[in-house]
């Protein structure tokens, strides 16, 4: 379960705070948040992930009000319960594909399960490059690694920021399907924030900012 | 997976910078440790060799030269003095022991010192095997020398004239090794010790061959004798209360007529009480044609001269250390800046600030520790090689091993510097706003 109440945020240089509509997702519910560029989509996502502190209101994930947590507890909570997919495809350069996943597990205090890791690599078609460094894999592999990194630790919530904006139609569909598939496997909420109208049809719940 | 592994992988992934940092830091550590070791070896060597020698009496000249020549066996002697004169001085009540030494020959660059058995006491030297010299042409050799020249008991060799190895001016008389000393870590390890007679006889023998006219020799000794008498008168005048002693001396001198025109290089003196240092040296310098030099004082002066060089090199080493500190800092800082996105992502993975700080600190300290060990190794190997090839002229390769304190001093310095660079590099992490980094990085 994830919900927000009266969420507002004030940027450093601005006088007035911007408000966001309340979100209320029950178990196994996903959400697509649509909005134009510059309207504060990423801000909302960062508020949901606890990367930003709201001016007012709060975010509750599985009965935990994350805005009441200390910053170290919040780091820990985020590591264990939230999976982020970034707009910019990124992973730790000095580590290989499998090591990135292992590091993700390490920081979220989850035990490594070699079988589960291999399954995940298989599902996302990353087995062939699992020992490659990040600069040795293709764009598509990096995109799929991003998805793997957001789900490897069995999070409660998967937050994806513009996961499809730079993809063609075919890959766009593939990525959304992979994200939904992984979210359902993990019984996690999937919240996608995008300006990409193509993926509207994949979601039952949509919200426009 | 753990933080250590990630740190090591980070270092490996930018191996060029890592190796560069290690080399620069190791170089400055080598320099610092090396200087420390050479300096402490130098001082230890000097002070150790001083032993219980309070005063050196020799021919007039530079007091420093006299000390260097007679105690450290480094420089040329200032000249010779009459043995009888030296003996007279040695009778003084203030003197506990007075050891005459005489030299002027070498064997393969190692000095041959004619002296008495008391000479060994200055260095607490004991026999490893064999016996002390009993008669002329027998020698006892130091441990280093025995090892370096591979000399054994019963071996014999011919000495050459002067203090530098040469094959032109070789004496005919063979010297036989009758004893080998245990290592003392002092200058005696590199000396060939014999009795005074050996040195005298070797040269007498040569004199007979080389002197053209006996006439001149006779004249010489007459002149010496006249001089001698003058001195005795002087003594009488100044010390009436020593009547008894001087009679003794005259008697003694008469007995050892052999010694009459013998010369020694210098007299090593140990006093009964340090109070004697106040007046005795001045008395000798003023009232005779001999020179008394206080080794401790002369060596302190020498340190003053040499310390400028040591200080300069030490400062250069510190400078290099600072530069390598900056290099490490720049590398770490660059890493933090360049990988701000990486670090922000690690934070979203659940890594706490503390874990990221640990990661960077591990990287810095890994470089520092490897550099320190490499520096330590360089010093050990480097100094050994330098000493083996250079030999430093004076055949002494008694390098004092680095003390734990010396190493610790440098280690603490490096530690502080590395900690400082890490702290400065980590600062941006603490200020890091993950959200800004993630949304700005496009």
Interface residues (C-beta under 8 A of the other chain):
Chain A: X42 X43 X46 X49 X51 X52 X72 X75 X76 X78 X79 X80 X82 X84 X86 X88 X90 X91 X92 X93 X94 X95 X99 X102 X103 X104 X105 X106 X107 X108 X109 X112 X133 X149 X153
Chain B: X1 X2 X3 X5 X6 X9 X10 X12 X13 X14 X339 X341 X342 X345 X346 X347 X348 X349 X350 X351 X352 X353 X354 X355 X434 X435 X438 X439 X441 X442
